[in-house]
Amino acid sequence: MLDHHKESSIGDDEDRIEVDIYRVAPQDPSNIERDFKELYREVISMGYYPQLLSIDGNYYLRIYNIGKRRNYNPLTIIILLLASIVTVTITSYMWYSQDLEIARRFGIETESLRLGSIYVAILALSILGPLAIHELGHFLTSRILRLPATPPYFIPGPPGIGLGTFGAVILMRFLPATADDLAMVAIAGPLAGFAAILIVTIYGISTSYMIPSSMATSFQEISFSPLLFTLMVNMLVNPGQNEVVILNPVAYAGYFLMLIHFLNLLPVAQLDGGQVLRSLVSMRTHMMIGVTISITMIVAAMFLRAEILITIAFFLLIIFLATGMRSHPGPAYREAKPGLGATVAAILWIIMLAMTIPLPL
């Protein structure tokens, strides 16, 4: 429990959010994180959001009166989902048509030729499935921790450009209570999405086909590939010295999804990788690492002139501009130390980041 007395109260009329500030005296300082988490879960369910700060040896508790109102529109979520299904399906059909043309040109029995229009549905599911599972990982973990979060918002993209979607996001009204909670919510999405991407990629690569190198002059060569993707190609297809692998559309989707996964795992700003890092280090260190990583990626893109690296550097620049160069604020209890949850999340994060890093072929 926390003994407290009220020190000041402020109200924000514009946003209609009342904030009460208390100076609190923990009965047992060694258990303050546990006590705060109990308080957090109790008041969150009542429509309040607490933050605990330590300033000059004193603890201050901020209580935000957010209310219990729902902060999302189900109709908007449904419309965006349907729009994304349409744009991804159109993109899938375009990729399917290109693969059919290749199959007929070289006389190869491809999956697209064998399955026909069913392959379009498989491809669309291979794109949307991992993205949805990624966000559901965040959503379900948030629910387990009693942290209010919206269902996934899908973001439709121009058909035929990239995957036909810009992915999906969930919106969280509050910061997680502790460093462990922050790390677990952050890593849950990539972990779930990574498992789905593996399934898509295994199916895609194992059903791709090989042609003699002499016949591949009209195809665009991939110069950079995620480490795991390259290993999977060598294990599942194992092209000979004078052969090249022609990736079918599902394999190509797995390739793109791994690159997106890598971008999201970078320890930058409020990306999932950035949130895991923030659970381990201070706000200042988090910002310094994020800026260093971003500058390194931009410089690498300038010198290597690889399309993939340029795209990653471009998105990192957008992320920094969108966040106003601000670091992640951290958990609701600002002084929370990383425990077992954050440690496990960090290990998984490093493994996935290393396995998806794009390397030259």
Order of alpha helices (4+ residues) and beta strands (2+ residues): beta-beta-alpha-beta-beta-alpha-alpha-alpha-beta-beta-alpha-beta-beta-alpha-beta-alpha-alpha-alpha-alpha-alpha-beta
